[in-house]
Amino acid sequence: MDLRLGRWRVGVRPDTDATRRRLAALLAPYADDSGETTRTNFSVRGTGRWPKRGVADLYVAGDRVRADRRLDPVVHHLVGHLVGIAAEPVLARDRTVVTGRLVARGDRAVLVTASCTGPIPGSGEGSADVPADLVERAVWHPVVDPVERSIVVPPPLADLDWRAARLDPPPAEGPDRLQLVGVVTPPDRDGEANLPAVWAASRGRLDEWGMLLALLEGDGRAVAARTKAEILTAATRLLA
């Protein structure tokens, strides 16, 4: 199914007709019926499918980023990405668009650019060391206000019909900004956080963004990580 979000056309591939009907009911205001071919950006798999029966999944560009025993949280995560795509042209003005994922706790967030296949786990994964309120936030490309040292949270999409889709709406929206308190990157050749690579993969206000990265590094808030476990450990410490 094809969507029109502002100036962008986005492709979402459901796994079954049943999943398609629910997504089509939810996202009807954004349906694109132009007939033009759209590349698949997102894939949604509902519950009850082999090989992981009872688990719903969201894939972004082929990478599994969310899994849950219910379809509702997976669709919430999808909508979080769609919100970012729709709002990015406005939010990005005089700010910095970065590449990565966000792990948040309350109104604070850590940017994760270290490679991580699959969802970044939370306390639901059974780790007693992870706070219950530490979550991965759905985001397309994080938009940073480097002067305010914050992540700008896009406004929600309007006119989504959760009832028609037979899905529970997401929890109430939180703050419109998250304080950026750290960054987790792949290691460089010396095993340190690779901040030049983070900077090079960004666009917008790069001078101020470079200064903020240097400040985070100076405060000991730029951490290198290779594995998912290391990413989670670093994010937990930075958000403590």
N, C-alpha and C positions, 0 to 999 in steps of 0.2 A: 504494500500500500504506500502511496506517495502523499507527502505532506508539503504544504507551503508555509514556511515560517519567515515572515518578513520577506527579504529578498532571496532567501535560501529555499531550495527544494531538497527534501530529505526523504530517504527510503527506509521503510520499516518492514521487515519480513516476519510475519507470524508463522508459527509452525503448523497450525491447523486452521480450518475454516471457523471453528468455534472461537479460537483466540483472535482471529481476524475480525469476527463480528463484534467482539467486546471492545477491541481497540478502535474499530471504525465508529462505534457508538460514542466512545469517549472523545475521540479526536475529530469528530465530524466537522467542526468549524474550520479546521485546518487542512481538510482533504484537498488534494490537487488532482483534478480530473482532466488536466490538459492533454494527457496521453503521451507526454514526453517520457523518454526512458530516464529513470532515476537510479543511481547506484545505491545499493543497499548499505546503509550506515549502521542500522541496528537490527538485531534478530531477537525475537521474543519466543521462548518456548514455554508453553503452559505445563501444568502438572499432569502426571499420569502417562508420561512418554518414556520409552526405553532409551538409554540404559539406566536412568536414575528416576524410576517411577516415584511420583509424589514430590518432585522438586521442579520448580520453575526457574528459568534462567534468562538473563539478559546478556547478549553479546554485543560488543561495540567493535566494529572493524575486525571481527573474528575473535576478539579476546573476551572471555567470560568475566564479567565484572560484577555480577550480582546473582545470587542464588537464594531461594527461599522455598519453604514448603507451601507457601501460599503465593498465588499470582499477584495479589495486590501490592506487596512491597516491591516486587520486580517492576511493575508498571509505574509505581511511584518513582523508582530510580530512572526509568526511561523518560518520564515527564521532566525530571530534573535536568537531564541532558537537553531535552527539547527546549526547555525554558532558556538555557544558556545560549543555544543557537539563535533563538529568536531575539534575545536581548543584547547579544554581543556587540552589534554595530553601534548601539547607543552607549552601553556601559564602557566600551573600550576607549571612548574619547578622552584624551588627556590622561590615560592610564596605561597599564602594561598587561598584555595578554600573554599568559605563560602556558607551557605544556606540562601537564602532570595531573595528579589526583589529590584530593583533600581528605585528610583525616581530622575530625573535629571533636571537640568536647566543649559543650556549652557554646560560648561566643568566641572561642579560640580555635585556631586551625593550624595544621602543619601541611606544607606542600610536599608531596612525595613525587619525585621524578625517577627514583630508583625503579628498575624493571620489576614488575610483579604480575605474574600470570594468575588470573582468578581474583575473586573478591579479597580485599584486605580484611582479614577476620577481626571480629570483635569479641566481646565476652561470651557471645553465643557459641563460640568455638570451643568453649570449655576451659579457657585459661583463667585461673584464679588471679593472675597478675594484671588483667586488663580491666579497667573501670567499666562499669555497666553502661555508662553514658558516652563512651568513646565510640564513634561511628565514622564510617566513610560517607562523605557527602557526595550526592550525585552532582556532577559538574562536567560540562563539555570542555571548555578551556577556562581555567581560573582567571579572573580579572582582578589585578592587584592595583590598589591605590598606593604607590610606593611612598608618597609623602605622609599619608596617614598610617602606613604599615598595616594595611587591612586588605581583606578579600571582599569584593563587592558582590553581594548576593542578588541575583536578578529577581524581578517581581514574578509572581506566578502567571501562568497562562490563563487567560480568561475563557469562560464559557465551556469548560470541560464538564461533561455530563457523566459523573461517576455513577449516578443511579441507573441511567440507561445501560451503562456498561456492566452493571452488577458487580461493582468494585467499591471497596471502602475508600473514601478520600484520604489523602495523606494527613499526617498530624498538622496541627496549626503551625503556620510559618513562624520561624524564629527571627532573630535580629537581621537587619538588612546589610550588616557588615560583620565580618569575623576578623578578629585580631590575628595577624600572621605572626606566630611565635617561633617558627622554625622551619627548616627544610631538610628533607632526607633525600640524598642523591646517590647515584652509583659512585664507587670509589674511583679516584684517579690513579695514576701509576704509583703514587706514593701511599695509596690507601686512604687518602683524605677525601673530604666531600668535593665533588667536581663542580664547583660553582661557575667556572667559565662556560661549561656545557649548558647549565641552566640558563645563563644569560644569553647565550647564542641561540637558544631555542625559543626566545621570547621576542615580542614585538611591541612597539609603542614607546613609552617613556623609558628608554633604556638607561640613560645616565642615572636617573633617580633610582631605578631598579638595581643597578649595579652597586650604588651606595648602600641600599638596604641589605643586599646580600652580604656586603662587606661587614655591615653592622651585626648581622646575625652570626656571621663567622666569628667576629671578634668577641661576641657574647657566648660562644660555645654552643650556638644553636643551629649549626650546620653539621649534619652527621652523615657519614657514609654507611651504606648498607648494601649487602649483596642478596640476601634471602628475604622471603616474606617474614620469617620469624624476626630477623634483624630489623626490618622495617617497622614491625609492630612494636618491638621493644623500644626503638628510638622514638617513635611517635608517642608511646605511653609516657616515656620520661619527659619529653618536651612539653607535653600537655598536663603534666602533674601539677 
